Amino acid sequence: MVIDFQPNGRRKVSSCFEAMECLDQRWPGQARDGAWRSASRVCRDALDGLRSPVEARKTLRKAAKVTGLLA
């Protein structure tokens, strides 16, 4: 999926590790809400093998859509 971090450009996210980088380093501070916390938790769990990458992708997509970052 592609996340649009305006004005810093778009970022293609292809793995749970890349998702965590986006959530931790590029996600706007004002958009760190419940959807962001949920995506962060599920992606971290997927990296630890506790959740599936499919769950992580769905949760990240939802968080990006809710905050208007989904490209």
C-alpha positions as CSV (number, residue, x, y, z in Angstrom):
1,M,0.0,0.0,0.0
2,V,1.1,3.6,-0.5
3,I,0.8,6.2,2.3
4,D,0.9,9.8,1.4
5,F,2.8,11.9,4.0
6,Q,2.2,15.4,2.7
7,P,4.2,17.4,2.1
8,N,7.1,14.9,2.6
9,G,5.9,12.6,-0.2
10,R,4.6,9.1,-0.6
11,R,5.9,5.9,1.0
12,K,5.2,2.4,-0.3
13,V,4.8,0.0,2.6
14,S,5.5,-3.7,1.7
15,S,6.3,-5.2,5.1
16,C,5.5,-5.1,8.8
17,F,8.9,-3.6,9.4
18,E,8.3,-0.8,6.9
19,A,4.9,-0.2,8.5
20,M,6.5,0.2,11.9
21,E,9.0,2.7,10.5
22,C,6.1,4.8,9.1
23,L,4.0,4.5,12.3
24,D,7.0,5.4,14.5
25,Q,8.9,7.9,12.4
26,R,6.7,9.5,9.8
27,W,3.1,9.4,11.2
28,P,1.9,13.0,12.0
29,G,1.7,13.7,15.7
30,Q,-1.8,15.1,15.5
31,A,-3.0,11.9,13.8
32,R,-1.7,9.5,16.5
33,D,-5.1,8.5,17.7
34,G,-6.8,5.2,18.6
35,A,-6.5,3.9,15.0
36,W,-2.7,4.7,15.0
37,R,-2.3,2.9,18.4
38,S,-4.1,-0.2,17.1
39,A,-2.1,-0.3,13.9
40,S,1.1,0.1,15.9
41,R,0.2,-2.7,18.3
42,V,-0.9,-5.1,15.5
43,C,2.1,-4.4,13.3
44,R,4.5,-4.9,16.3
45,D,2.7,-8.2,17.2
46,A,3.0,-9.3,13.5
47,L,6.8,-8.7,13.7
48,D,6.9,-10.8,16.9
49,G,4.9,-13.6,15.2
50,L,1.8,-13.1,17.3
51,R,-0.4,-11.8,14.5
52,S,-0.5,-12.3,10.8
53,P,0.9,-9.9,8.3
54,V,-2.6,-9.8,6.7
55,E,-4.1,-8.5,10.0
56,A,-1.3,-5.9,10.2
57,R,-1.9,-4.7,6.6
58,K,-5.7,-4.4,7.3
59,T,-5.2,-2.4,10.5
60,L,-2.6,-0.1,8.9
61,R,-4.8,0.5,5.9
62,K,-7.7,1.4,8.2
63,A,-5.5,3.8,10.2
64,A,-4.2,5.5,7.1
65,K,-7.7,5.8,5.6
66,V,-9.2,7.3,8.8
67,T,-6.4,9.9,8.9
68,G,-6.6,10.7,5.2
69,L,-3.1,9.4,4.5
70,L,-4.0,6.5,2.2
71,A,-2.9,7.3,-1.3
